Amino acid sequence: MSLLFMLVIVVLYKSSLYIPKHLRKWQIALGLLIAFQSLFLYSAITLIPVPMALLLVNTWPMMFILASWALGRSQPKLPVLFMLALILVGLFLVLDIDTSIELETSWLLGVFFAWFSAVLLAATMWITQYYLADLPGSVRSTYTMTGVLVVVIIVGALSVVPDGLSLPHNNTGWYGLLSLSIFYGIAITLLFVLAHKLDMARNSPILNFEPVASLFLAYGFLGQLLNGTQLIGGAIVVLGIVSIGFMK
């Protein structure tokens, strides 16, 4: 679905699908990183609670900003680092993580998968902003989605992920798959189309609002209520995001 969406944009804007030779290795790397980032995330949520996996994955903006500071892409700012830490505290409260879970092997493996998924996502944003910014967003995303599709087919065919290529068994499953393809596919594709224009070293924390938004959507569509702790956490996340946005 995402690939078809991007191909339509490429055709409408009559963009050239040619990639300069010196950028091809980065484009291939981008497709592989996104594919394996998704696989690690989906593996993580089978081993640990989804809120915990989301919290760990949403540490990628901090990784991106710290890497930008370490490699001289931007100047370190103590207030930004403080607000990033505050956002993480807010996310911890929003996701209402159960800290009483025993440290089993599967749990530790799930934590590693989620954390490594964040590392891969930070790497994809780095490559997008600093190495592939000259490519039209639609072209870059078309090749990225093609790479993801190829990897998923190979992984599914090799049964690396059990029932990885199995189709839904009922209408609810089909509705879920279709909704995921449309909403997530369009959202993540547009993110990569616009990533090089968003200055991720400054604006990536806005994506930490995702878990908060998902909780409110769960309330609107599923009737799941927010408790007081989650509301406080959401307020902290929003405060952190707005504060970074107003920093020069």
Secondary structure, 3 states (H helix, E strand, C coil): CHHHHHHHHHHHCCCCCCCCHHHHHHHHHHHHHHHHHHHHHHHHCCCCCHHHHHHHHCCHHHHHHHHHHHCCCCCCCHHHHHHHHHHHHHHHHHCCCCCCCCCCHHHHHHHHHHHHHHHHHHHHHHHHHHCCCCCCHHHHHHHHHHHHHHHHHHHHHCCCCCCCCCCCCCHHHHHHHHHHHHHHHHHHHHHHHHHHHCCHHHHHHHHHHHHHHHHHHHHHHHCCCCCHHHHHHHHHHHHHHHHHHHCC
